[in-house]
Amino acid sequence: MLRLNALLAILLVLCALLVVSARHQARKLFIELQAEQEKARSLDIEWGRLQLEQSTWAMHGRIEQVARQHLQMAVPEPKQIHMLNLMRKEAP
């Protein structure tokens, strides 16, 4: 009976240690999860800022301004514009 009690006591201590270890690991993983969620939130904010910046840079007025100032481009005169009809009409 004494051996059984000792064996059960050792088993109880071992189970208690495993519970403590599992809780510690769970807390560690939860802290990691919170850190990764915070990173995801900051990346979402940065993504929104980048989309706003891209839409600002891609505005027609901005593109026209850059084309005129930096590339010295201008709208051609109507007599310089030639239209090509690439659609072929078949005879009925």
C-alpha positions as a Markdown table, in Angstrom:
| # | Residue | x | y | z |
|---|---|---|---|---|
| 1 | Met | 0.0 | 0.0 | 0.0 |
| 2 | Leu | 2.9 | 2.3 | 0.7 |
| 3 | Arg | 4.4 | 1.7 | -2.7 |
| 4 | Leu | 1.0 | 2.5 | -4.4 |
| 5 | Asn | 0.7 | 5.7 | -2.4 |
| 6 | Ala | 4.3 | 6.7 | -3.4 |
| 7 | Leu | 3.6 | 5.9 | -7.0 |
| 8 | Leu | 0.4 | 7.9 | -7.0 |
| 9 | Ala | 2.1 | 10.8 | -5.4 |
| 10 | Ile | 4.9 | 10.8 | -8.0 |
| 11 | Leu | 2.3 | 10.5 | -10.7 |
| 12 | Leu | 0.3 | 13.5 | -9.2 |
| 13 | Val | 3.5 | 15.6 | -9.1 |
| 14 | Leu | 4.3 | 14.7 | -12.7 |
| 15 | Cys | 0.8 | 15.6 | -13.8 |
| 16 | Ala | 1.0 | 18.9 | -11.9 |
| 17 | Leu | 4.3 | 19.7 | -13.6 |
| 18 | Leu | 2.8 | 18.9 | -17.0 |
| 19 | Val | -0.2 | 21.2 | -16.3 |
| 20 | Val | 2.2 | 24.1 | -15.3 |
| 21 | Ser | 4.3 | 23.5 | -18.4 |
| 22 | Ala | 1.2 | 23.5 | -20.7 |
| 23 | Arg | -0.2 | 26.7 | -19.2 |
| 24 | His | 3.2 | 28.4 | -19.5 |
| 25 | Gln | 3.4 | 27.4 | -23.2 |
| 26 | Ala | -0.2 | 28.5 | -23.8 |
| 27 | Arg | 0.6 | 31.9 | -22.3 |
| 28 | Lys | 3.7 | 32.2 | -24.4 |
| 29 | Leu | 1.8 | 31.3 | -27.6 |
| 30 | Phe | -1.0 | 33.8 | -26.6 |
| 31 | Ile | 1.6 | 36.6 | -26.2 |
| 32 | Glu | 3.0 | 35.7 | -29.7 |
| 33 | Leu | -0.5 | 35.7 | -31.1 |
| 34 | Gln | -1.1 | 39.2 | -29.7 |
| 35 | Ala | 2.2 | 40.5 | -31.2 |
| 36 | Glu | 1.4 | 39.0 | -34.6 |
| 37 | Gln | -2.1 | 40.5 | -34.5 |
| 38 | Glu | -0.6 | 43.9 | -33.7 |
| 39 | Lys | 1.8 | 43.5 | -36.6 |
| 40 | Ala | -1.2 | 42.7 | -38.9 |
| 41 | Arg | -3.0 | 45.8 | -37.7 |
| 42 | Ser | 0.0 | 48.0 | -38.4 |
| 43 | Leu | 0.5 | 46.4 | -41.8 |
| 44 | Asp | -3.2 | 47.1 | -42.6 |
| 45 | Ile | -2.8 | 50.7 | -41.7 |
| 46 | Glu | 0.3 | 51.0 | -43.8 |
| 47 | Trp | -1.5 | 49.3 | -46.7 |
| 48 | Gly | -4.3 | 51.9 | -46.5 |
| 49 | Arg | -1.8 | 54.7 | -46.5 |
| 50 | Leu | 0.0 | 53.2 | -49.5 |
| 51 | Gln | -3.3 | 52.9 | -51.4 |
| 52 | Leu | -4.1 | 56.5 | -50.7 |
| 53 | Glu | -0.7 | 57.6 | -51.8 |
| 54 | Gln | -1.0 | 55.5 | -55.0 |
| 55 | Ser | -4.4 | 57.0 | -55.8 |
| 56 | Thr | -3.0 | 60.5 | -55.2 |
| 57 | Trp | 0.0 | 59.9 | -57.6 |
| 58 | Ala | -2.2 | 58.3 | -60.2 |
| 59 | Met | -4.7 | 61.2 | -60.5 |
| 60 | His | -5.1 | 62.5 | -64.0 |
| 61 | Gly | -4.2 | 66.0 | -63.1 |
| 62 | Arg | -1.0 | 64.9 | -61.5 |
| 63 | Ile | 0.0 | 62.7 | -64.5 |
| 64 | Glu | -0.8 | 65.6 | -66.9 |
| 65 | Gln | 1.3 | 68.0 | -64.8 |
| 66 | Val | 4.3 | 65.6 | -64.8 |
| 67 | Ala | 3.9 | 65.0 | -68.5 |
| 68 | Arg | 3.9 | 68.8 | -69.2 |
| 69 | Gln | 6.7 | 69.9 | -66.8 |
| 70 | His | 9.2 | 67.0 | -66.8 |
| 71 | Leu | 8.6 | 65.4 | -70.2 |
| 72 | Gln | 7.7 | 68.6 | -72.1 |
| 73 | Met | 4.7 | 66.9 | -73.6 |
| 74 | Ala | 1.7 | 68.8 | -74.9 |
| 75 | Val | -1.7 | 68.0 | -76.4 |
| 76 | Pro | -1.3 | 67.8 | -80.2 |
| 77 | Glu | -3.2 | 70.2 | -82.5 |
| 78 | Pro | -6.3 | 68.7 | -84.1 |
| 79 | Lys | -4.7 | 68.7 | -87.6 |
| 80 | Gln | -1.9 | 66.5 | -86.1 |
| 81 | Ile | -4.3 | 63.8 | -84.9 |
| 82 | His | -5.0 | 60.9 | -87.3 |
| 83 | Met | -7.7 | 58.3 | -86.6 |
| 84 | Leu | -7.3 | 54.8 | -87.8 |
| 85 | Asn | -10.3 | 52.5 | -88.3 |
| 86 | Leu | -9.1 | 49.0 | -87.5 |
| 87 | Met | -12.5 | 47.4 | -87.8 |
| 88 | Arg | -13.1 | 45.8 | -91.1 |
| 89 | Lys | -16.6 | 45.8 | -92.5 |
| 90 | Glu | -17.6 | 42.7 | -94.4 |
| 91 | Ala | -19.8 | 42.9 | -97.4 |
| 92 | Pro | -23.4 | 41.6 | -96.8 |
